[in-house]
Amino acid sequence: MPLSPEMASWLRSLGHDAVHASELSMNRAADELILAAGITQERVIVTADLDFPRLFSQLGAIGPGLVLLRGGNYSEAESLECVRRVRSDLVVADLNV
C-alpha cells in the first residue's frame, strides 16, 4: 500500500511470489501489521509509504527488504517503471526471492 494491486500482478507475471496487501485482507491494516506480515512471510515490501523506513529502523529489522518509491504521487505506470528499473539494476539472487 498505497501502490496498486497491479504491481503485484505484474511482479507475478515475471515469476515473483508477489502479493498485494489487499489480497491478504490487509488493505486497511496498520503499517506495523503489514510490516510484521512481510517479515513473517520473508517478503520484500514495495511501497511509497514513508513510514516503512522508520518502522524498519524502530524494529531493528534486517529483512526482508524494502523498495521505497519516493518523490511524490506516482501514477500506476510510473510506479511500475520505477520498480522495473530497480529490478533491472539488481541481481535476483541478491533479492533473496
C-alpha positions as a LaTeX table, in Angstrom:
\begin{tabular}{lrrr}
\hline
Residue & $x$ (\AA) & $y$ (\AA) & $z$ (\AA) \\
\hline
Met1 & 0.00 & 0.00 & 0.00 \\
Pro2 & $-0.52$ & 2.69 & $-1.37$ \\
Leu3 & 0.56 & 1.08 & $-4.63$ \\
Ser4 & $-1.90$ & $-0.56$ & $-6.99$ \\
Pro5 & $-2.64$ & $-4.30$ & $-6.84$ \\
Glu6 & $-1.47$ & $-4.30$ & $-10.46$ \\
Met7 & 2.09 & $-4.03$ & $-9.12$ \\
Ala8 & 1.77 & $-7.48$ & $-7.52$ \\
Ser9 & 0.13 & $-8.89$ & $-10.67$ \\
Trp10 & 2.96 & $-7.55$ & $-12.81$ \\
Leu11 & 5.63 & $-8.94$ & $-10.47$ \\
Arg12 & 3.89 & $-12.34$ & $-10.51$ \\
Ser13 & 3.94 & $-12.27$ & $-14.32$ \\
Leu14 & 7.72 & $-12.02$ & $-14.03$ \\
Gly15 & 7.89 & $-15.08$ & $-11.78$ \\
His16 & 7.98 & $-13.41$ & $-8.37$ \\
Asp17 & 5.86 & $-14.64$ & $-5.47$ \\
Ala18 & 4.20 & $-11.24$ & $-5.00$ \\
Val19 & 1.04 & $-10.31$ & $-3.13$ \\
His20 & $-0.67$ & $-7.01$ & $-2.52$ \\
Ala21 & $-1.80$ & $-6.13$ & 0.99 \\
Ser22 & $-5.40$ & $-6.12$ & $-0.22$ \\
Glu23 & $-5.05$ & $-9.76$ & $-1.31$ \\
Leu24 & $-4.24$ & $-10.57$ & 2.31 \\
Ser25 & $-7.26$ & $-8.55$ & 3.52 \\
Met26 & $-4.77$ & $-6.01$ & 4.90 \\
Asn27 & $-5.74$ & $-3.02$ & 2.77 \\
Arg28 & $-6.81$ & $-1.12$ & 5.89 \\
Ala29 & $-4.27$ & $-2.66$ & 8.25 \\
Ala30 & $-1.79$ & $-0.57$ & 10.21 \\
Asp31 & 1.65 & $-0.29$ & 8.67 \\
Glu32 & 3.09 & $-2.21$ & 11.62 \\
Leu33 & 0.87 & $-5.19$ & 10.82 \\
Ile34 & 1.78 & $-5.12$ & 7.14 \\
Leu35 & 5.47 & $-4.98$ & 8.06 \\
Ala36 & 5.05 & $-7.86$ & 10.53 \\
Ala37 & 3.39 & $-9.94$ & 7.80 \\
Gly38 & 6.21 & $-9.08$ & 5.41 \\
Ile39 & 8.83 & $-10.14$ & 7.93 \\
Thr40 & 6.99 & $-13.35$ & 8.82 \\
Gln41 & 6.49 & $-14.25$ & 5.15 \\
Glu42 & 10.03 & $-13.11$ & 4.23 \\
Arg43 & 8.77 & $-10.69$ & 1.59 \\
Val44 & 10.37 & $-7.60$ & 0.12 \\
Ile45 & 8.00 & $-4.71$ & 0.75 \\
Val46 & 7.44 & $-2.35$ & $-2.17$ \\
Thr47 & 5.78 & 0.88 & $-1.06$ \\
Ala48 & 5.53 & 4.62 & $-1.46$ \\
Asp49 & 4.68 & 4.99 & 2.23 \\
Leu50 & 7.44 & 6.90 & 4.02 \\
Asp51 & 6.54 & 5.29 & 7.36 \\
Phe52 & 8.14 & 1.97 & 6.46 \\
Pro53 & 11.81 & 3.04 & 6.72 \\
Arg54 & 11.09 & 4.42 & 10.19 \\
Leu55 & 9.30 & 1.21 & 11.20 \\
Phe56 & 12.18 & $-0.93$ & 9.91 \\
Ser57 & 14.56 & 1.20 & 11.95 \\
Gln58 & 12.47 & 1.07 & 15.12 \\
Leu59 & 12.22 & $-2.71$ & 14.89 \\
Gly60 & 15.89 & $-3.08$ & 14.08 \\
Ala61 & 14.70 & $-5.22$ & 11.17 \\
Ile62 & 17.38 & $-6.56$ & 8.88 \\
Gly63 & 14.95 & $-8.04$ & 6.41 \\
Pro64 & 13.14 & $-8.99$ & 4.39 \\
Gly65 & 13.83 & $-5.80$ & 2.44 \\
Leu66 & 12.24 & $-2.59$ & 1.32 \\
Val67 & 11.84 & $-0.83$ & $-2.01$ \\
Leu68 & 10.66 & 2.71 & $-1.31$ \\
Leu69 & 9.31 & 4.86 & $-4.12$ \\
Arg70 & 9.96 & 8.46 & $-3.15$ \\
Gly71 & 9.23 & 11.69 & $-4.85$ \\
Gly72 & 5.51 & 12.19 & $-4.84$ \\
Asn73 & 2.32 & 10.61 & $-6.02$ \\
Tyr74 & 3.16 & 8.15 & $-8.75$ \\
Ser75 & 0.71 & 7.00 & $-11.36$ \\
Glu76 & 0.37 & 3.26 & $-11.79$ \\
Ala77 & 2.56 & 3.39 & $-14.90$ \\
Glu78 & 5.23 & 5.48 & $-13.12$ \\
Ser79 & 5.26 & 3.08 & $-10.16$ \\
Leu80 & 5.70 & 0.09 & $-12.45$ \\
Glu81 & 8.52 & 1.86 & $-14.30$ \\
Cys82 & 10.33 & 2.67 & $-11.05$ \\
Val83 & 10.16 & $-0.94$ & $-9.87$ \\
Arg84 & 11.15 & $-2.17$ & $-13.33$ \\
Arg85 & 14.30 & $-0.02$ & $-13.13$ \\
Val86 & 15.11 & $-1.23$ & $-9.62$ \\
Arg87 & 14.56 & $-4.82$ & $-10.67$ \\
Ser88 & 16.77 & $-4.46$ & $-13.75$ \\
Asp89 & 19.60 & $-2.99$ & $-11.66$ \\
Leu90 & 19.62 & $-5.79$ & $-9.10$ \\
Val91 & 20.76 & $-9.36$ & $-9.32$ \\
Val92 & 17.73 & $-11.53$ & $-8.48$ \\
Ala93 & 19.85 & $-13.70$ & $-6.15$ \\
Asp94 & 20.60 & $-10.57$ & $-4.10$ \\
Leu95 & 16.88 & $-10.08$ & $-3.51$ \\
Asn96 & 16.58 & $-13.46$ & $-1.78$ \\
Val97 & 13.26 & $-14.15$ & $-3.54$ \\
\hline
\end{tabular}
